[in-house]
């Protein structure tokens, strides 16, 4: 079950990245045609198609009437949850809410002279869609992370979709988290059919303005294909972690953190970069031992062999350069001075400083969002945040005096583009 031990130098960074296959995991052309067929069917046939794919892929036989979760189902789920877990969910939700409240935007208006004003008005989206996968385990943490920013932004209608179990129910912990987070309506729909339903709308499920949330290759392909019909948060792939560690790091901590992400999925990745060979070998031994004892042993076996590696670099500067090339979803800095190293980091979804800021702290409890860009997209995408659920309108307010001062400049600018009607729109106000 051992992962690879690789030599890393400043010259072979891109070659090693290619060797690990980190950029190609979500690029399967055959998936596109399958997903497009599902989306076309839902756009044409609405609920009928959604229910058909729910039977096919989830094994649940629902009707339009049972597709939406009732208030009774939500209350039953809340009553079923262990009180201590409910307390933890609530405490985590409060942390997440406080963090995202700091991201609220107010807009602005500014004076530009003689009564002219320009500015921006910020408005929440009217309706947002949140998708949380079922997969191999329920993910209430993702429910909190994706619903709460929309609620904080002031979105009035938050549509939540997640796959049903075969008996047509949803795990109580998912319903409890959705209720705590502020979802306004919950539907028992998963996979690419959920994305299609939220993008196009059906008789039961409303069309949304934006879809956010993680998923498998089919869900992410669906998000790519409906982008433009609706907005989306990002193109996210399987989970990944990169750990930069020096000789001060505890190999048991590093190994445990690697496995915390490798257990997500057979194509999840966990990479350690270190300039200390002895540490690398100890981490390798610990990963092998711990993975043999883990509950999700089969998943770990696949991810460790295929997408995980411990890379011995010729220095920490090379490790940082390698990290910048990979642009990881999660980056842990298990080094003597993590704050100093942070100044060199530009490409990462979330950064965890020191040996006592493990990645699962961010997954569940600290407050920053755990819906993060993957597969190198942290070069240009940001974590899900409150601002993702706003739209902005420019505002221009000139009076006669302020327009008179600039109208000839504006008209001449329009003339230079050959747009004489634009110019006339300006001049007609003063050349009567």
C-alpha angles and dihedrals in degrees: 000000000000120000121226126280108211136182111234126198134169088256100055102043096114093041091055091047089054091046091056092050093226096150100046104052094098098037107094113140094196090064092060095064092047093050094043089056091053092048093048091050092051093047090054102035106027117189093009091061094042092053091046093056091043088058092044100046104025101028091230120134106211136162130213088262095054097040093085118068113241127225088245090058090050094050091046090052092050090051091049096053117099107255093234092053090048088053091051093048090051093047092048090048090053091052092049092047094050091051094049093046086067088062097060115128126215105185122221147236122212134189116236099181141292095027098313117138133187130177152123131272116204119213130178118240113264095229131009130190123218123194123195118180126230098208119139096330138018113259111207089161090065090050090058094043095051103037100042098061089053091049092048090050089057100251104167098201119042113181114201124196128185133157118268125231118248091269091057096254133116123229108270092231090059092051091046092051092047091052093048092047095051107254108168098201132016128202131193096229129119143177127024089328089066091052091049093048093052093043098049103019126230134213089277107023117061125229110254133208096227137014122209136172140080130275147150126292092281093052093046092047089052090052090052092050096049094044106121092032084065134357120256133200101234145311100269127183136182118325120274139182131191120193124195108200134176131190092285092065122103107239091211091056091048093048092048091050092050091054092046088071100029090062092062097078143347088252097043115120134219121182132179122199116195140158091210116084093191090056090047092055092047091050090049091052092047093048091052093048096044095045091055089057097043125112093228093050096145094053091046092051091058099042095044094052097044113030106016130086145160109222122199107210129198090239143343091265088062089049090054091047090050091050091051089052093050094041092203130211092229123023123188119193105203095173138118094261109024094165091060091048091049089066088065095051121096104150117061137099094223131358124210116201122214136346095295097055099074119180096248088063086067093042094060120010126005097083110244113110120269095201096100140167115266140185093046095307093120083087086079110003127076132208116279107276144167091269090064088073097052131085122199132218124200115227125204120185118175125163126209094271096049093046092048089058094058107021097103091051090051093047093049090049089055091047089054089061093047092245098133095168089058089053092046090052087062100038096046090070091063106023100064 
